[in-house]
């Protein structure tokens, strides 16, 4: 019996949001009768409800006017681990030696440095990962002004765009399109940041490998790639807008992109064609 993958995407959205609500209410596990949900870690339907994102938003938002706010947000998503970010604190000046020394101390204490939501690599360079981080931060510092202008606009052109911010970030060697899109999403979701009122705040989207596969599941019923992600994404967007579950708050394009990434994970586990790198105990 073939699956209806568009309906399955809506099921995943409704079920994941229901799990979030039950956990928020302090209800005991299991939060879902679905064995895939019970044993697989999934990000939330709404990116802002994820644990690390909540931590970043609370810790960094008070510094939104600081000249190095965008710099810090890149660092936050490179590490993606609150313990490491708390050890560093909000960086008020460019000092890669201090950052890397602090993180080396975290590792020496036997604690992980890196979160596992995003896969951060050295992009094929044979070097220590902390040294690579320092290299990226140096390049980020060198381009801080054009990045700041792209993210915040200028007095003569005060309109900032998420797409321009993402493009500026990608000019830093070591920041790919997916990570740049995630940082732009963080900026636009920070109250009082210029991107919070960007004209493309709700329509902006940058795909990642998982969401590309998620679109393929939706359209083709298999984990594959699509030649025109944005064209295919519009088909998904149109379908979910027409059939969106009333009990779930709406999502912007970046949230829908994240849902597609998690949907790919769900389909691979459910079909036995893959597995999640992060296990989850949603039973007790």
Secondary structure by P-SEA (a helix, b strand, c coil): cccaaaaaaaaaaaaaaaaaaaaaacccccccccccccccccccccccccaaaaaaaaaccccccccaaaaaaaaaaacccaaaaaaacccccccaaaaaaaaaaaaaacccccccccccccccccccaaaaaaaaaaaaaaaaaaaaaaaccccccccccaaaaaaaaaccccccaaaaaaaaaaaaaccccccccccccccbbbbcaaaaaaaaaaccccccccccaaaaaaaaaaaaaaccccccccccaaaaaaaaaaaaaaaaaaaccccccccccccc
